[in-house]
């Protein structure tokens, strides 16, 4: 796997940086969508952000319209997430997570298998990749809730006390 921290990303406000801006943290990368049946997962994502941020954790939201359930413009996505869900975690500019032209971060992350040993394309909105400070990646499919025990246990074990 390539050095994820070197991969460029663009925040929803247009600021360019790299995934390494959050190096040393436990990072939960999630492809999000505003008009999906799983959109209420934003509440649990924000709760994780608030609970663990001070210990070195962050959620990183990557809006994607590849499943045709996201607004067209970044400013509309940002407004929706802020006003509807009170999102405080970093959000990226709209991102392709599958296929030709997919974001380089997702090209790397999708090589990681899930709990059933399946790697490959993102299956739906709200697929989660927990990136630990040393670079280990754990993959969780969309229906695994952000506050599921298997995710929270990994976060807890990976953060300083």
Secondary structure, DSSP 8 states (H G I E B T S, - for coil): ---GGGSEEEBTTS-EEEGGGGTTSEEEEEEE-TTSTTTTHHHHHHHHHHHHGGGTEEEEEEE--TTS-S-SSHHHHHHHHHHHH---SEEES----SSTT--HHHHHHTTS--TTS--SS--STT-EEEE-TTS-EEEE-TTS-TT-HHHHHHHHHHS--
